[in-house]
Structure formats: structure tokens, C-alpha cells
């Protein structure tokens, strides 16, 4: 059985997204000297803490 490198009480998730969005996230993370995963964790955490509802729209 493998252990999660982040520790107990954590879960690793993965997502697929369009290349242009992924590239933008990588660029923003690099500008802050963060990994892409750390950057995503920060922005998703801020959004969840805000309590705002996500507006789903077709593009």
C-alpha cells in the first residue's frame, strides 16, 4: 500500500484542462516561484474561503 507524500488526512487529485489554461497557470505559478500544484491550491483555497458560488457557463 502506498502512502500519500502529503501526509494523513490528504488526498491527491488530478485534472485535465485545455493547454492554454494549463500554460497560463504554469506561467503564473513560476512568476511567484511556486509549483503549479501549490499555486492551484492557493487560488482554489481562496475561492472556497470566499464562499462565492461558481457560475458554470458554456464557452
C-alpha positions as CSV (number, residue, x, y, z in Angstrom):
1,X,0.0,0.0,0.0
2,X,1.4,3.4,-1.0
3,X,1.3,6.3,1.4
4,X,0.4,9.8,0.4
5,X,3.5,12.1,0.4
6,X,1.5,15.0,1.8
7,X,0.5,13.0,4.9
8,X,-2.5,11.7,6.6
9,X,-5.8,13.4,6.0
10,X,-4.9,14.4,2.5
11,X,-6.0,13.3,-0.9
12,X,-4.2,13.8,-4.3
13,X,-6.4,14.8,-7.2
14,X,-5.6,15.4,-10.9
15,X,-7.5,17.3,-13.6
16,X,-7.2,17.7,-17.3
17,X,-7.7,21.1,-18.9
18,X,-7.1,22.9,-22.1
19,X,-3.5,23.5,-22.9
20,X,-3.8,27.3,-22.9
21,X,-5.3,27.3,-19.4
22,X,-2.6,25.0,-18.1
23,X,0.1,27.1,-19.6
24,X,-1.2,30.2,-18.0
25,X,-1.4,28.5,-14.6
26,X,2.2,27.4,-15.0
27,X,3.3,30.9,-16.0
28,X,1.6,32.5,-13.1
29,X,3.0,29.9,-10.6
30,X,6.5,30.3,-12.0
31,X,6.3,34.1,-11.6
32,X,5.7,33.5,-7.9
33,X,8.3,30.8,-7.7
34,X,5.7,28.2,-6.8
35,X,4.9,24.8,-8.2
36,X,1.8,24.7,-10.4
37,X,0.1,22.5,-7.8
38,X,0.9,24.9,-4.9
39,X,-0.4,27.8,-6.9
40,X,-3.6,26.0,-7.8
41,X,-4.0,25.0,-4.1
42,X,-3.7,28.7,-3.1
43,X,-6.2,30.1,-5.6
44,X,-8.7,27.3,-5.1
45,X,-8.4,27.7,-1.3
46,X,-9.0,31.5,-1.6
47,X,-12.1,30.8,-3.8
48,X,-13.5,28.3,-1.4
49,X,-12.9,30.6,1.6
50,X,-14.7,33.4,-0.2
51,X,-18.0,31.4,-0.2
52,X,-18.8,32.6,-3.7
53,X,-20.8,30.2,-5.9
54,X,-19.2,29.0,-9.2
55,X,-21.1,30.2,-12.3
56,X,-21.0,27.4,-14.8
57,X,-21.3,28.6,-18.4
58,X,-20.7,27.0,-21.8
59,X,-17.9,28.7,-23.8
